[in-house]
Amino acid sequence: INAEYGDVYLDRLAAKAQTIREISIQIEGDVRDSNRLIDSLHISMSNVSGQVQTSFSKLTTIISNSNMSLCTIVAIIVTTLLVIYYLIVFLSSFSSSTTNE
């Protein structure tokens, strides 16, 4: 009886070890995927940072070469973005109301 109990115990232990091995392989894959994602996000953020710096330096050049103040230029940009936003919202609500009819 002792040998049978030992065999059952070893079988259970082997099954648990196999389960742990499979889980650890899945975790390794998830970690590898996460690291790839983080690396690509880092590259993307570096590119965005460079573009923002370039845009800011161009904006600074425009401000220094024009007679408008920074506040006026920012107000124009914000107003333009708000108009574009409201046009998109209005057009999307208009198109959704025409498709529902």
Protein Blocks (a to p, Z undefined) as FASTA:
>chain_A
ZZmmmmmmmmmmmmmmmmmmmmmmmmmmmmmmmmmmmmmmmmmmmmmmmmmmmmmmmmmm
mmmmpmbdfklmmmmmmmmmmmmmmmmmmmmmmmmmmmmZZ
